[in-house]
Amino acid sequence: MEASNQGDAKRPTPPLSVRVQLAGLTIAIDAVERSDGTVNRCLYGVIDRLLSARPNPRPDKSGVRSYDITMDASRNIWARVFAPSVATATTTGRPVPVVVYYHGGGFALFSPAIGPFNGVCRRLSAALGAVVVSVNYRLAPEHRFPAAYDDGVDALRYLDDHGGVPGLDDKAVDLGSCFLAGESAGGNIVHHVANRRAARWQASAKTLRLAGIFPVQPYFGGVERTESELALEGVAPVVNLKRSDFSWTAFLPVGATRDHPAAHVTDENADLAEEFPPAMVVVGGFDPLMDWQRRYAEVLRRKGKEVEVAEYPGMFHGFYGFPEVPEAATVLQDMKAFVDRHRVPTAPKPKLAAA
């Protein structure tokens, strides 16, 4: 159900450092997105280099280290792997779960190396005690629908074919407890990758099983302008109608409207696979896209899928990428609880025969 009085929602006041970062982010986005639906890749390349962080093979203060792996050089599909320390990961001796992560950026911008996504994945790894594999997929408009979905599925096939995460010689991973996570456009990718995987590949998988998904403030839309989009236009940070329309124009097939099934998930076009995994949908109460996100959760529920909606009042689009915001820690705690509930149970140890 959509909120009925979003225009009266209390406007949040994030810390000054967050407001500065949000302002810088929106300036950068507006600078590289052209009115003709293309991206100024020359300027974007400069911004990308300024905002990118290198992998760090040494554990940070939370015990997480990172490194990059190549999945398909011909398509520039690679991933940044974030591995928690043994002490952080588990106290039971169990292999650690895997979270495959798809970054946001309106399908057209960014990579796993960009500072905010690099930071989110580090915190996600530490909080969940999981290995996080953050995937670099091809960007629009140079690579439109369904390129990002294809790359997302192929990243899972890569892990399944390798029987784990390359480079983790000191840590056993549990591919039977694999979760997908992503925010904004990444949340949209999470949904479509999960459904494609469940429908076409899960039956032939070697060891990888999707135990659950985290569409975090997922980017869905339609030709209709929802109440939250109109009420928060020009008020909420990051997302507005112009930027949203640009992203859909860049990503969807040429000539398609925002009612295309990639953007507009409805009862009529959401042909969900029987093995579609449980979902925890994260919604922010000051996000213009929240009506679409609530509708998405309702579609899953009406289709008989297991879904939890975690709402955070007053939270703007992308809030969980900012550790200065208390709710950014809360959502990680909630995700950890979801992982713990949906992991594959450890097989009981066989009882010793009586002497």
Salt bridges, closest charged atoms under 4 A:
GLU2 OE2 - ARG295 NE 2.63
ASP30 OD1 - ARG243 NE 2.84
ASP60 OD2 - ARG122 NH1 2.93
ASP68 OD1 - ARG80 NE 2.75
ASP72 OD2 - ARG75 NE 2.97
GLU142 OE1 - ARG41 NH2 2.89
ASP150 OD1 - ARG196 NH1 2.85
ASP151 OD1 - ARG75 NH1 3.04
ASP151 OD1 - ARG138 NH2 2.86
ASP154 OD2 - ARG75 NH2 2.69
ASP154 OD1 - ARG157 NH1 3.65
ASP160 OD2 - ARG197 NH2 3.69
ASP161 OD1 - LYS206 NZ 3.61
ASP170 OD1 - ARG65 NH2 3.01
ASP170 OD2 - LYS171 NZ 3.84
ASP174 OD2 - ARG343 NH2 3.19
GLU224 OE2 - ARG295 NH2 2.89
ASP245 OD2 - ARG225 NH2 2.71
ASP245 OD1 - ARG258 NH1 3.54
ASP259 OD1 - HIS264 NE2 3.79
ASP267 OD2 - ARG302 NE 2.93
ASP287 OD2 - HIS317 ND1 2.77
ASP291 OD1 - ARG294 NH1 3.69
GLU298 OE2 - ARG301 NH1 2.58
GLU306 OE2 - HIS342 NE2 2.65
GLU308 OE1 - ARG341 NH2 2.82
GLU311 OE1 - ARG294 NH2 2.85
ASP340 OD2 - LYS336 NZ 2.75
